[in-house]
Amino acid sequence: MPTVKKVPLAIEGMHCNSCASGIQMVLQSTEGVVNASADYGSKKGEVEFDEEKTNLDNVIKAIEQLGYKATPSGS
Ligand SMILES: [Cu+2]
C-alpha cells in the first residue's frame, strides 16, 4: 500500500514564474514524487511523494540541484 506524504515547502531563490514551473516539472519527474507545485508569488511549494520510493531529503536535493533552497514549512 503506497504511503503518500504531503509536505509544504518554503522555497528560496525563485526570481520569476518560470523558476517555479521549472521546479514543478523537475519534481514531478522525480522518482517517487506523486504531485508537486511551486509558486513564485508566495515563495511556497508543496510536494506529495511515496515514502516507499523516495524521501524528503531527495526531494530537497532535487530542488537544490536546480539552484534553489527548499525547507519544509510547518503549515
Ligand atoms: Cu526565473
N, CA, C, O and the ligand as a Tripos MOL2 file, in Angstrom:
@<TRIPOS>MOLECULE
protein
  301   299    76     0     0
PROTEIN
NO_CHARGES

@<TRIPOS>ATOM
      1 N           0.8420   -1.2010    0.0000 N.3       1 MET1
      2 CA          0.0000    0.0000    0.0000 C.3       1 MET1
      3 C           0.8740    1.2480    0.0000 C.2       1 MET1
      4 O           1.7080    1.4180    0.8890 O.2       1 MET1
      5 N           0.6970    2.1010   -0.9660 N.am      2 PRO2
      6 CA          1.5720    3.2830   -1.0330 C.3       2 PRO2
      7 C           1.2970    4.2440    0.1130 C.2       2 PRO2
      8 O           0.1530    4.4930    0.4930 O.2       2 PRO2
      9 N           2.3730    4.7630    0.6390 N.am      3 THR3
     10 CA          2.2460    5.7440    1.7060 C.3       3 THR3
     11 C           2.6670    7.0900    1.1670 C.2       3 THR3
     12 O           3.8540    7.4060    1.0910 O.2       3 THR3
     13 N           1.6800    7.8740    0.7960 N.am      4 VAL4
     14 CA          1.9660    9.1720    0.1980 C.3       4 VAL4
     15 C           1.9480   10.2470    1.2690 C.2       4 VAL4
     16 O           1.0090   10.3660    2.0550 O.2       4 VAL4
     17 N           3.0080   11.0140    1.2720 N.am      5 LYS5
     18 CA          3.1430   12.0730    2.2570 C.3       5 LYS5
     19 C           3.1390   13.4230    1.5490 C.2       5 LYS5
     20 O           3.7800   13.5960    0.5130 O.2       5 LYS5
     21 N           2.4140   14.3660    2.1170 N.am      6 LYS6
     22 CA          2.3370   15.7010    1.5340 C.3       6 LYS6
     23 C           3.0850   16.6750    2.4310 C.2       6 LYS6
     24 O           2.8090   16.7710    3.6260 O.2       6 LYS6
     25 N           4.0360   17.3980    1.8440 N.am      7 VAL7
     26 CA          4.8540   18.3130    2.6450 C.3       7 VAL7
     27 C           4.8480   19.7090    2.0180 C.2       7 VAL7
     28 O           5.2120   19.8670    0.8530 O.2       7 VAL7
     29 N           4.4400   20.7080    2.7770 N.am      8 PRO8
     30 CA          4.5490   22.0750    2.2950 C.3       8 PRO8
     31 C           5.9930   22.5530    2.3790 C.2       8 PRO8
     32 O           6.7140   22.2250    3.3220 O.2       8 PRO8
     33 N           6.4040   23.3280    1.3890 N.am      9 LEU9
     34 CA          7.7950   23.7790    1.3320 C.3       9 LEU9
     35 C           7.8710   25.2990    1.2410 C.2       9 LEU9
     36 O           7.0180   25.9510    0.6400 O.2       9 LEU9
     37 N           8.9060   25.8370    1.8490 N.am     10 ALA10
     38 CA          9.2690   27.2280    1.6110 C.3      10 ALA10
     39 C          10.4600   27.1970    0.6570 C.2      10 ALA10
     40 O          11.4620   26.5370    0.9320 O.2      10 ALA10
     41 N          10.3500   27.9110   -0.4630 N.am     11 ILE11
     42 CA         11.3990   27.8490   -1.4820 C.3      11 ILE11
     43 C          12.0400   29.2230   -1.6570 C.2      11 ILE11
     44 O          11.3610   30.2200   -1.9010 O.2      11 ILE11
     45 N          13.3640   29.2470   -1.5270 N.am     12 GLU12
     46 CA         14.1010   30.4950   -1.7080 C.3      12 GLU12
     47 C          14.8520   30.4760   -3.0310 C.2      12 GLU12
     48 O          15.3310   29.4290   -3.4680 O.2      12 GLU12
     49 N          14.9520   31.6290   -3.6570 N.am     13 GLY13
     50 CA         15.7930   31.7580   -4.8390 C.3      13 GLY13
     51 C          15.0380   31.8800   -6.1520 C.2      13 GLY13
     52 O          15.6410   32.1460   -7.1920 O.2      13 GLY13
     53 N          13.7160   31.6880   -6.1120 N.am     14 MET14
     54 CA         12.9560   31.8320   -7.3510 C.3      14 MET14
     55 C          12.8670   33.3160   -7.7120 C.2      14 MET14
     56 O          12.6000   34.1530   -6.8500 O.2      14 MET14
     57 N          13.0920   33.6400   -8.9920 N.am     15 HIS15
     58 CA         13.0030   35.0460   -9.3790 C.3      15 HIS15
     59 C          11.9840   35.3170  -10.4690 C.2      15 HIS15
     60 O          11.8370   36.4600  -10.9020 O.2      15 HIS15
     61 N          11.2900   34.3090  -10.9140 N.am     16 CYS16
     62 CA         10.1930   34.5270  -11.8510 C.3      16 CYS16
     63 C           9.3130   33.2830  -11.9270 C.2      16 CYS16
     64 O           9.6150   32.2580  -11.3160 O.2      16 CYS16
     65 N           8.2370   33.3850  -12.6740 N.am     17 ASN17
     66 CA          7.3040   32.2650  -12.7660 C.3      17 ASN17
     67 C           7.9200   31.0380  -13.4200 C.2      17 ASN17
     68 O           7.5130   29.9130  -13.1310 O.2      17 ASN17
     69 N           8.9110   31.2450  -14.3120 N.am     18 SER18
     70 CA          9.4630   30.0580  -14.9620 C.3      18 SER18
     71 C          10.3750   29.2870  -14.0210 C.2      18 SER18
     72 O          10.5760   28.0860  -14.2020 O.2      18 SER18
     73 N          10.9350   29.9660  -13.0110 N.am     19 CYS19
     74 CA         11.6420   29.2480  -11.9530 C.3      19 CYS19
     75 C          10.6820   28.2700  -11.2840 C.2      19 CYS19
     76 O          11.0000   27.0990  -11.0730 O.2      19 CYS19
     77 N           9.5110   28.7790  -10.9590 N.am     20 ALA20
     78 CA          8.5210   27.9630  -10.2750 C.3      20 ALA20
     79 C           8.0910   26.7860  -11.1370 C.2      20 ALA20
     80 O           7.9860   25.6610  -10.6480 O.2      20 ALA20
     81 N           7.8390   27.0410  -12.4270 N.am     21 SER21
     82 CA          7.3950   25.9110  -13.2480 C.3      21 SER21
     83 C           8.5300   24.9350  -13.5160 C.2      21 SER21
     84 O           8.2920   23.7440  -13.7150 O.2      21 SER21
     85 N           9.7780   25.4370  -13.5220 N.am     22 GLY22
     86 CA         10.9350   24.5420  -13.6610 C.3      22 GLY22
     87 C          11.0370   23.5960  -12.4830 C.2      22 GLY22
     88 O          11.2440   22.3950  -12.6580 O.2      22 GLY22
     89 N          10.8920   24.1330  -11.2900 N.am     23 ILE23
     90 CA         10.9370   23.3090  -10.0760 C.3      23 ILE23
     91 C           9.8240   22.2680  -10.1130 C.2      23 ILE23
     92 O          10.0300   21.0880   -9.8290 O.2      23 ILE23
     93 N           8.6420   22.7510  -10.4730 N.am     24 GLN24
     94 CA          7.4880   21.8720  -10.5440 C.3      24 GLN24
     95 C           7.7150   20.7060  -11.5110 C.2      24 GLN24
     96 O           7.4080   19.5540  -11.2020 O.2      24 GLN24
     97 N           8.2560   21.0290  -12.6800 N.am     25 MET25
     98 CA          8.4930   19.9960  -13.6880 C.3      25 MET25
     99 C           9.5110   18.9680  -13.2330 C.2      25 MET25
    100 O           9.3250   17.7640  -13.4120 O.2      25 MET25
    101 N          10.6040   19.4670  -12.6350 N.am     26 VAL26
    102 CA         11.6540   18.5420  -12.1930 C.3      26 VAL26
    103 C          11.1450   17.6440  -11.0660 C.2      26 VAL26
    104 O          11.4180   16.4440  -11.0400 O.2      26 VAL26
    105 N          10.4100   18.2410  -10.1470 N.am     27 LEU27
    106 CA          9.8800   17.4230   -9.0450 C.3      27 LEU27
    107 C           8.9280   16.3640   -9.5610 C.2      27 LEU27
    108 O           8.9690   15.2080   -9.1380 O.2      27 LEU27
    109 N           8.0630   16.7780  -10.4890 N.am     28 GLN28
    110 CA          7.0730   15.8300  -10.9840 C.3      28 GLN28
    111 C           7.7180   14.6860  -11.7530 C.2      28 GLN28
    112 O           7.1320   13.6100  -11.8750 O.2      28 GLN28
    113 N           8.9210   14.9130  -12.2720 N.am     29 SER29
    114 CA          9.5830   13.8150  -12.9770 C.3      29 SER29
    115 C          10.5760   13.0850  -12.0720 C.2      29 SER29
    116 O          11.3070   12.2080  -12.5320 O.2      29 SER29
    117 N          10.6030   13.4410  -10.8030 N.am     30 THR30
    118 CA         11.4700   12.7540   -9.8540 C.3      30 THR30
    119 C          10.8070   11.4640   -9.3800 C.2      30 THR30
    120 O           9.6270   11.4400   -9.0300 O.2      30 THR30
    121 N          11.5970   10.4000   -9.3790 N.am     31 GLU31
    122 CA         11.1120    9.0910   -8.9320 C.3      31 GLU31
    123 C          10.4480    9.1900   -7.5550 C.2      31 GLU31
    124 O          11.0360    9.7180   -6.6110 O.2      31 GLU31
    125 N           9.2580    8.6920   -7.4550 N.am     32 GLY32
    126 CA          8.5770    8.6470   -6.1690 C.3      32 GLY32
    127 C           7.6740    9.8350   -5.8920 C.2      32 GLY32
    128 O           6.8370    9.7910   -4.9900 O.2      32 GLY32
    129 N           7.8440   10.9010   -6.6720 N.am     33 VAL33
    130 CA          7.0040   12.0860   -6.4530 C.3      33 VAL33
    131 C           5.6720   11.9080   -7.1800 C.2      33 VAL33
    132 O           5.6350   11.6430   -8.3810 O.2      33 VAL33
    133 N           4.6050   12.0550   -6.4450 N.am     34 VAL34
    134 CA          3.2720   11.8580   -6.9940 C.3      34 VAL34
    135 C           2.7350   13.1610   -7.5750 C.2      34 VAL34
    136 O           2.1220   13.1800   -8.6420 O.2      34 VAL34
    137 N           2.9810   14.2520   -6.8450 N.am     35 ASN35
    138 CA          2.4820   15.5410   -7.2960 C.3      35 ASN35
    139 C           3.3580   16.6310   -6.6810 C.2      35 ASN35
    140 O           3.8860   16.4750   -5.5800 O.2      35 ASN35
    141 N           3.5020   17.7320   -7.4080 N.am     36 ALA36
    142 CA          4.3240   18.8130   -6.8830 C.3      36 ALA36
    143 C           3.8330   20.1310   -7.4330 C.2      36 ALA36
    144 O           3.3310   20.2040   -8.5550 O.2      36 ALA36
    145 N           3.9840   21.1780   -6.6290 N.am     37 SER37
    146 CA          3.6700   22.5020   -7.1300 C.3      37 SER37
    147 C           4.6430   23.4970   -6.5210 C.2      37 SER37
    148 O           5.1940   23.2780   -5.4420 O.2      37 SER37
    149 N           4.8390   24.5950   -7.2390 N.am     38 ALA38
    150 CA          5.6800   25.6620   -6.7200 C.3      38 ALA38
    151 C           5.0700   26.9750   -7.1720 C.2      38 ALA38
    152 O           4.5720   27.0930   -8.2920 O.2      38 ALA38
    153 N           5.1140   27.9480   -6.2960 N.am     39 ASP39
    154 CA          4.5110   29.2400   -6.6220 C.3      39 ASP39
    155 C           5.4980   30.3610   -6.3520 C.2      39 ASP39
    156 O           5.9770   30.5390   -5.2330 O.2      39 ASP39
    157 N           5.7890   31.1110   -7.4070 N.am     40 TYR40
    158 CA          6.7760   32.1890   -7.2860 C.3      40 TYR40
    159 C           6.2870   33.2930   -6.3510 C.2      40 TYR40
    160 O           7.0400   33.7730   -5.5040 O.2      40 TYR40
    161 N           5.0280   33.6930   -6.5060 N.am     41 GLY41
    162 CA          4.4850   34.8060   -5.7370 C.3      41 GLY41
    163 C           4.5850   34.6160   -4.2320 C.2      41 GLY41
    164 O           4.9700   35.5300   -3.5040 O.2      41 GLY41
    165 N           4.2410   33.4370   -3.7810 N.am     42 SER42
    166 CA          4.2160   33.2010   -2.3340 C.3      42 SER42
    167 C           5.5000   32.5490   -1.8360 C.2      42 SER42
    168 O           5.6650   32.3320   -0.6360 O.2      42 SER42
    169 N           6.4390   32.2250   -2.7900 N.am     43 LYS43
    170 CA          7.6920   31.5260   -2.4380 C.3      43 LYS43
    171 C           7.4190   30.2140   -1.7070 C.2      43 LYS43
    172 O           8.1540   29.8130   -0.8050 O.2      43 LYS43
    173 N           6.3560   29.5720   -2.1200 N.am     44 LYS44
    174 CA          5.9880   28.3240   -1.4770 C.3      44 LYS44
    175 C           5.7800   27.2290   -2.5020 C.2      44 LYS44
    176 O           5.6100   27.4760   -3.6960 O.2      44 LYS44
    177 N           5.7990   26.0390   -2.0010 N.am     45 GLY45
    178 CA          5.5240   24.8990   -2.8480 C.3      45 GLY45
    179 C           4.9410   23.7900   -2.0080 C.2      45 GLY45
    180 O           4.7780   23.9020   -0.7930 O.2      45 GLY45
    181 N           4.6350   22.7140   -2.7070 N.am     46 GLU46
    182 CA          4.0940   21.5750   -1.9970 C.3      46 GLU46
    183 C           4.4770   20.3370   -2.7830 C.2      46 GLU46
    184 O           4.4150   20.3230   -4.0120 O.2      46 GLU46
    185 N           4.8720   19.3040   -2.0660 N.am     47 VAL47
    186 CA          5.2330   18.0850   -2.7570 C.3      47 VAL47
    187 C           4.5330   16.8990   -2.0940 C.2      47 VAL47
    188 O           4.4300   16.8170   -0.8700 O.2      47 VAL47
    189 N           4.0630   15.9960   -2.9270 N.am     48 GLU48
    190 CA          3.4880   14.7510   -2.4320 C.3      48 GLU48
    191 C           4.3400   13.6230   -2.9710 C.2      48 GLU48
    192 O           4.5320   13.5020   -4.1810 O.2      48 GLU48
    193 N           4.8470   12.8040   -2.0810 N.am     49 PHE49
    194 CA          5.7070   11.7120   -2.5400 C.3      49 PHE49
    195 C           5.3860   10.4150   -1.8120 C.2      49 PHE49
    196 O           4.8320   10.4040   -0.7130 O.2      49 PHE49
    197 N           5.7580    9.3230   -2.4710 N.am     50 ASP50
    198 CA          5.5700    7.9910   -1.9180 C.3      50 ASP50
    199 C           6.7640    7.6720   -1.0320 C.2      50 ASP50
    200 O           7.8920    7.5630   -1.5130 O.2      50 ASP50
    201 N           6.5140    7.5270    0.2420 N.am     51 GLU51
    202 CA          7.6030    7.2970    1.1970 C.3      51 GLU51
    203 C           8.3250    5.9770    0.9750 C.2      51 GLU51
    204 O           9.4270    5.7760    1.4870 O.2      51 GLU51
    205 N           7.7140    5.0820    0.2210 N.am     52 GLU52
    206 CA          8.3970    3.8250   -0.0650 C.3      52 GLU52
    207 C           9.4030    3.9730   -1.2040 C.2      52 GLU52
    208 O          10.2710    3.1190   -1.3880 O.2      52 GLU52
    209 N           9.2830    5.0490   -1.9600 N.am     53 LYS53
    210 CA         10.1520    5.2130   -3.1310 C.3      53 LYS53
    211 C          11.1570    6.3380   -2.9890 C.2      53 LYS53
    212 O          12.2110    6.3090   -3.6250 O.2      53 LYS53
    213 N          10.8530    7.3210   -2.1720 N.am     54 THR54
    214 CA         11.7860    8.4330   -2.0030 C.3      54 THR54
    215 C          11.5720    9.0310   -0.6200 C.2      54 THR54
    216 O          10.7640    8.5340    0.1640 O.2      54 THR54
    217 N          12.2880   10.0780   -0.3360 N.am     55 ASN55
    218 CA         12.1130   10.7280    0.9590 C.3      55 ASN55
    219 C          12.2980   12.2310    0.7840 C.2      55 ASN55
    220 O          12.6620   12.7130   -0.2880 O.2      55 ASN55
    221 N          12.0420   12.9400    1.8460 N.am     56 LEU56
    222 CA         12.0720   14.3940    1.7630 C.3      56 LEU56
    223 C          13.4660   14.9210    1.3990 C.2      56 LEU56
    224 O          13.5920   15.9100    0.6780 O.2      56 LEU56
    225 N          14.5080   14.2520    1.9020 N.am     57 ASP57
    226 CA         15.8740   14.6680    1.5710 C.3      57 ASP57
    227 C          16.1150   14.6660    0.0650 C.2      57 ASP57
    228 O          16.7020   15.5980   -0.4840 O.2      57 ASP57
    229 N          15.6570   13.6090   -0.5890 N.am     58 ASN58
    230 CA         15.8410   13.5180   -2.0430 C.3      58 ASN58
    231 C          15.0990   14.6310   -2.7690 C.2      58 ASN58
    232 O          15.6020   15.1970   -3.7400 O.2      58 ASN58
    233 N          13.9140   14.9340   -2.2970 N.am     59 VAL59
    234 CA         13.1180   15.9890   -2.9100 C.3      59 VAL59
    235 C          13.8410   17.3330   -2.7660 C.2      59 VAL59
    236 O          13.9440   18.1040   -3.7200 O.2      59 VAL59
    237 N          14.3320   17.5910   -1.5690 N.am     60 ILE60
    238 CA         15.0250   18.8470   -1.3160 C.3      60 ILE60
    239 C          16.3180   18.9260   -2.1220 C.2      60 ILE60
    240 O          16.6780   19.9900   -2.6270 O.2      60 ILE60
    241 N          17.0140   17.7940   -2.2410 N.am     61 LYS61
    242 CA         18.2360   17.7560   -3.0500 C.3      61 LYS61
    243 C          17.9500   18.0650   -4.5080 C.2      61 LYS61
    244 O          18.7200   18.7720   -5.1590 O.2      61 LYS61
    245 N          16.8510   17.5420   -5.0200 N.am     62 ALA62
    246 CA         16.4810   17.7990   -6.4130 C.3      62 ALA62
    247 C          16.2570   19.2960   -6.6350 C.2      62 ALA62
    248 O          16.6160   19.8360   -7.6820 O.2      62 ALA62
    249 N          15.6660   19.9530   -5.6510 N.am     63 ILE63
    250 CA         15.4440   21.3980   -5.7590 C.3      63 ILE63
    251 C          16.7730   22.1440   -5.6580 C.2      63 ILE63
    252 O          17.0070   23.1160   -6.3770 O.2      63 ILE63
    253 N          17.6420   21.6770   -4.7560 N.am     64 GLU64
    254 CA         18.9380   22.3340   -4.5830 C.3      64 GLU64
    255 C          19.8050   22.2100   -5.8340 C.2      64 GLU64
    256 O          20.5740   23.1140   -6.1590 O.2      64 GLU64
    257 N          19.6720   21.0830   -6.5300 N.am     65 GLN65
    258 CA         20.4550   20.8970   -7.7480 C.3      65 GLN65
    259 C          20.0660   21.9040   -8.8250 C.2      65 GLN65
    260 O          20.8500   22.1930   -9.7290 O.2      65 GLN65
    261 N          18.8670   22.4270   -8.7220 N.am     66 LEU66
    262 CA         18.4160   23.4510   -9.6670 C.3      66 LEU66
    263 C          18.8720   24.8340   -9.2340 C.2      66 LEU66
    264 O          18.7280   25.7980   -9.9860 O.2      66 LEU66
    265 N          19.4200   24.9410   -8.0290 N.am     67 GLY67
    266 CA         19.9310   26.2150   -7.5490 C.3      67 GLY67
    267 C          19.0020   26.9630   -6.6050 C.2      67 GLY67
    268 O          19.1760   28.1600   -6.3720 O.2      67 GLY67
    269 N          18.0160   26.2600   -6.0640 N.am     68 TYR68
    270 CA         17.1010   26.8810   -5.1170 C.3      68 TYR68
    271 C          17.2390   26.2110   -3.7740 C.2      68 TYR68
    272 O          17.7910   25.1180   -3.6550 O.2      68 TYR68
    273 N          16.7270   26.8880   -2.7620 N.am     69 LYS69
    274 CA         16.7920   26.3360   -1.4280 C.3      69 LYS69
    275 C          15.3740   26.0620   -0.9490 C.2      69 LYS69
    276 O          14.5090   26.9370   -0.9880 O.2      69 LYS69
    277 N          15.1530   24.8420   -0.4980 N.am     70 ALA70
    278 CA         13.8270   24.4810   -0.0200 C.3      70 ALA70
    279 C          13.9030   23.9790    1.4040 C.2      70 ALA70
    280 O          14.7970   23.2140    1.7650 O.2      70 ALA70
    281 N          12.9600   24.4170    2.2010 N.am     71 THR71
    282 CA         12.8480   23.8950    3.5600 C.3      71 THR71
    283 C          11.3850   23.5400    3.8130 C.2      71 THR71
    284 O          10.4730   24.2370    3.3690 O.2      71 THR71
    285 N          11.1850   22.4420    4.5340 N.am     72 PRO72
    286 CA          9.8120   22.0740    4.8690 C.3      72 PRO72
    287 C           9.2010   23.1560    5.7480 C.2      72 PRO72
    288 O           9.8330   23.6090    6.7020 O.2      72 PRO72
    289 N           7.9910   23.5680    5.4380 N.am     73 SER73
    290 CA          7.3780   24.6070    6.2480 C.3      73 SER73
    291 C           6.2380   24.0200    7.0500 C.2      73 SER73
    292 O           5.5480   23.1040    6.6040 O.2      73 SER73
    293 N           6.0560   24.5510    8.2180 N.am     74 GLY74
    294 CA          5.1260   23.9760    9.1910 C.3      74 GLY74
    295 C           3.6860   23.8270    8.7280 C.2      74 GLY74
    296 O           3.0510   22.8100    9.0100 O.2      74 GLY74
    297 N           3.1680   24.8050    8.0360 N.am     75 SER75
    298 CA          1.7380   24.7430    7.7290 C.3      75 SER75
    299 C           1.4940   24.4910    6.2550 C.2      75 SER75
    300 O           0.3440   24.4100    5.8240 O.2      75 SER75
    301 CU         13.1660   32.5500  -13.0720 Cu       76 CU76
@<TRIPOS>BOND
     1     1     2 1
     2     2     3 1
     3     3     4 2
     4     3     5 am
     5     5     6 1
     6     6     7 1
     7     7     8 2
     8     7     9 am
     9     9    10 1
    10    10    11 1
    11    11    12 2
    12    11    13 am
    13    13    14 1
    14    14    15 1
    15    15    16 2
    16    15    17 am
    17    17    18 1
    18    18    19 1
    19    19    20 2
    20    19    21 am
    21    21    22 1
    22    22    23 1
    23    23    24 2
    24    23    25 am
    25    25    26 1
    26    26    27 1
    27    27    28 2
    28    27    29 am
    29    29    30 1
    30    30    31 1
    31    31    32 2
    32    31    33 am
    33    33    34 1
    34    34    35 1
    35    35    36 2
    36    35    37 am
    37    37    38 1
    38    38    39 1
    39    39    40 2
    40    39    41 am
    41    41    42 1
    42    42    43 1
    43    43    44 2
    44    43    45 am
    45    45    46 1
    46    46    47 1
    47    47    48 2
    48    47    49 am
    49    49    50 1
    50    50    51 1
    51    51    52 2
    52    51    53 am
    53    53    54 1
    54    54    55 1
    55    55    56 2
    56    55    57 am
    57    57    58 1
    58    58    59 1
    59    59    60 2
    60    59    61 am
    61    61    62 1
    62    62    63 1
    63    63    64 2
    64    63    65 am
    65    65    66 1
    66    66    67 1
    67    67    68 2
    68    67    69 am
    69    69    70 1
    70    70    71 1
    71    71    72 2
    72    71    73 am
    73    73    74 1
    74    74    75 1
    75    75    76 2
    76    75    77 am
    77    77    78 1
    78    78    79 1
    79    79    80 2
    80    79    81 am
    81    81    82 1
    82    82    83 1
    83    83    84 2
    84    83    85 am
    85    85    86 1
    86    86    87 1
    87    87    88 2
    88    87    89 am
    89    89    90 1
    90    90    91 1
    91    91    92 2
    92    91    93 am
    93    93    94 1
    94    94    95 1
    95    95    96 2
    96    95    97 am
    97    97    98 1
    98    98    99 1
    99    99   100 2
   100    99   101 am
   101   101   102 1
   102   102   103 1
   103   103   104 2
   104   103   105 am
   105   105   106 1
   106   106   107 1
   107   107   108 2
   108   107   109 am
   109   109   110 1
   110   110   111 1
   111   111   112 2
   112   111   113 am
   113   113   114 1
   114   114   115 1
   115   115   116 2
   116   115   117 am
   117   117   118 1
   118   118   119 1
   119   119   120 2
   120   119   121 am
   121   121   122 1
   122   122   123 1
   123   123   124 2
   124   123   125 am
   125   125   126 1
   126   126   127 1
   127   127   128 2
   128   127   129 am
   129   129   130 1
   130   130   131 1
   131   131   132 2
   132   131   133 am
   133   133   134 1
   134   134   135 1
   135   135   136 2
   136   135   137 am
   137   137   138 1
   138   138   139 1
   139   139   140 2
   140   139   141 am
   141   141   142 1
   142   142   143 1
   143   143   144 2
   144   143   145 am
   145   145   146 1
   146   146   147 1
   147   147   148 2
   148   147   149 am
   149   149   150 1
   150   150   151 1
   151   151   152 2
   152   151   153 am
   153   153   154 1
   154   154   155 1
   155   155   156 2
   156   155   157 am
   157   157   158 1
   158   158   159 1
   159   159   160 2
   160   159   161 am
   161   161   162 1
   162   162   163 1
   163   163   164 2
   164   163   165 am
   165   165   166 1
   166   166   167 1
   167   167   168 2
   168   167   169 am
   169   169   170 1
   170   170   171 1
   171   171   172 2
   172   171   173 am
   173   173   174 1
   174   174   175 1
   175   175   176 2
   176   175   177 am
   177   177   178 1
   178   178   179 1
   179   179   180 2
   180   179   181 am
   181   181   182 1
   182   182   183 1
   183   183   184 2
   184   183   185 am
   185   185   186 1
   186   186   187 1
   187   187   188 2
   188   187   189 am
   189   189   190 1
   190   190   191 1
   191   191   192 2
   192   191   193 am
   193   193   194 1
   194   194   195 1
   195   195   196 2
   196   195   197 am
   197   197   198 1
   198   198   199 1
   199   199   200 2
   200   199   201 am
   201   201   202 1
   202   202   203 1
   203   203   204 2
   204   203   205 am
   205   205   206 1
   206   206   207 1
   207   207   208 2
   208   207   209 am
   209   209   210 1
   210   210   211 1
   211   211   212 2
   212   211   213 am
   213   213   214 1
   214   214   215 1
   215   215   216 2
   216   215   217 am
   217   217   218 1
   218   218   219 1
   219   219   220 2
   220   219   221 am
   221   221   222 1
   222   222   223 1
   223   223   224 2
   224   223   225 am
   225   225   226 1
   226   226   227 1
   227   227   228 2
   228   227   229 am
   229   229   230 1
   230   230   231 1
   231   231   232 2
   232   231   233 am
   233   233   234 1
   234   234   235 1
   235   235   236 2
   236   235   237 am
   237   237   238 1
   238   238   239 1
   239   239   240 2
   240   239   241 am
   241   241   242 1
   242   242   243 1
   243   243   244 2
   244   243   245 am
   245   245   246 1
   246   246   247 1
   247   247   248 2
   248   247   249 am
   249   249   250 1
   250   250   251 1
   251   251   252 2
   252   251   253 am
   253   253   254 1
   254   254   255 1
   255   255   256 2
   256   255   257 am
   257   257   258 1
   258   258   259 1
   259   259   260 2
   260   259   261 am
   261   261   262 1
   262   262   263 1
   263   263   264 2
   264   263   265 am
   265   265   266 1
   266   266   267 1
   267   267   268 2
   268   267   269 am
   269   269   270 1
   270   270   271 1
   271   271   272 2
   272   271   273 am
   273   273   274 1
   274   274   275 1
   275   275   276 2
   276   275   277 am
   277   277   278 1
   278   278   279 1
   279   279   280 2
   280   279   281 am
   281   281   282 1
   282   282   283 1
   283   283   284 2
   284   283   285 am
   285   285   286 1
   286   286   287 1
   287   287   288 2
   288   287   289 am
   289   289   290 1
   290   290   291 1
   291   291   292 2
   292   291   293 am
   293   293   294 1
   294   294   295 1
   295   295   296 2
   296   295   297 am
   297   297   298 1
   298   298   299 1
   299   299   300 2
@<TRIPOS>SUBSTRUCTURE
     1 MET1         2 RESIDUE 1 A MET
     2 PRO2         6 RESIDUE 1 A PRO
     3 THR3        10 RESIDUE 1 A THR
     4 VAL4        14 RESIDUE 1 A VAL
     5 LYS5        18 RESIDUE 1 A LYS
     6 LYS6        22 RESIDUE 1 A LYS
     7 VAL7        26 RESIDUE 1 A VAL
     8 PRO8        30 RESIDUE 1 A PRO
     9 LEU9        34 RESIDUE 1 A LEU
    10 ALA10       38 RESIDUE 1 A ALA
    11 ILE11       42 RESIDUE 1 A ILE
    12 GLU12       46 RESIDUE 1 A GLU
    13 GLY13       50 RESIDUE 1 A GLY
    14 MET14       54 RESIDUE 1 A MET
    15 HIS15       58 RESIDUE 1 A HIS
    16 CYS16       62 RESIDUE 1 A CYS
    17 ASN17       66 RESIDUE 1 A ASN
    18 SER18       70 RESIDUE 1 A SER
    19 CYS19       74 RESIDUE 1 A CYS
    20 ALA20       78 RESIDUE 1 A ALA
    21 SER21       82 RESIDUE 1 A SER
    22 GLY22       86 RESIDUE 1 A GLY
    23 ILE23       90 RESIDUE 1 A ILE
    24 GLN24       94 RESIDUE 1 A GLN
    25 MET25       98 RESIDUE 1 A MET
    26 VAL26      102 RESIDUE 1 A VAL
    27 LEU27      106 RESIDUE 1 A LEU
    28 GLN28      110 RESIDUE 1 A GLN
    29 SER29      114 RESIDUE 1 A SER
    30 THR30      118 RESIDUE 1 A THR
    31 GLU31      122 RESIDUE 1 A GLU
    32 GLY32      126 RESIDUE 1 A GLY
    33 VAL33      130 RESIDUE 1 A VAL
    34 VAL34      134 RESIDUE 1 A VAL
    35 ASN35      138 RESIDUE 1 A ASN
    36 ALA36      142 RESIDUE 1 A ALA
    37 SER37      146 RESIDUE 1 A SER
    38 ALA38      150 RESIDUE 1 A ALA
    39 ASP39      154 RESIDUE 1 A ASP
    40 TYR40      158 RESIDUE 1 A TYR
    41 GLY41      162 RESIDUE 1 A GLY
    42 SER42      166 RESIDUE 1 A SER
    43 LYS43      170 RESIDUE 1 A LYS
    44 LYS44      174 RESIDUE 1 A LYS
    45 GLY45      178 RESIDUE 1 A GLY
    46 GLU46      182 RESIDUE 1 A GLU
    47 VAL47      186 RESIDUE 1 A VAL
    48 GLU48      190 RESIDUE 1 A GLU
    49 PHE49      194 RESIDUE 1 A PHE
    50 ASP50      198 RESIDUE 1 A ASP
    51 GLU51      202 RESIDUE 1 A GLU
    52 GLU52      206 RESIDUE 1 A GLU
    53 LYS53      210 RESIDUE 1 A LYS
    54 THR54      214 RESIDUE 1 A THR
    55 ASN55      218 RESIDUE 1 A ASN
    56 LEU56      222 RESIDUE 1 A LEU
    57 ASP57      226 RESIDUE 1 A ASP
    58 ASN58      230 RESIDUE 1 A ASN
    59 VAL59      234 RESIDUE 1 A VAL
    60 ILE60      238 RESIDUE 1 A ILE
    61 LYS61      242 RESIDUE 1 A LYS
    62 ALA62      246 RESIDUE 1 A ALA
    63 ILE63      250 RESIDUE 1 A ILE
    64 GLU64      254 RESIDUE 1 A GLU
    65 GLN65      258 RESIDUE 1 A GLN
    66 LEU66      262 RESIDUE 1 A LEU
    67 GLY67      266 RESIDUE 1 A GLY
    68 TYR68      270 RESIDUE 1 A TYR
    69 LYS69      274 RESIDUE 1 A LYS
    70 ALA70      278 RESIDUE 1 A ALA
    71 THR71      282 RESIDUE 1 A THR
    72 PRO72      286 RESIDUE 1 A PRO
    73 SER73      290 RESIDUE 1 A SER
    74 GLY74      294 RESIDUE 1 A GLY
    75 SER75      298 RESIDUE 1 A SER
    76 CU76       301 GROUP 0 **** ****
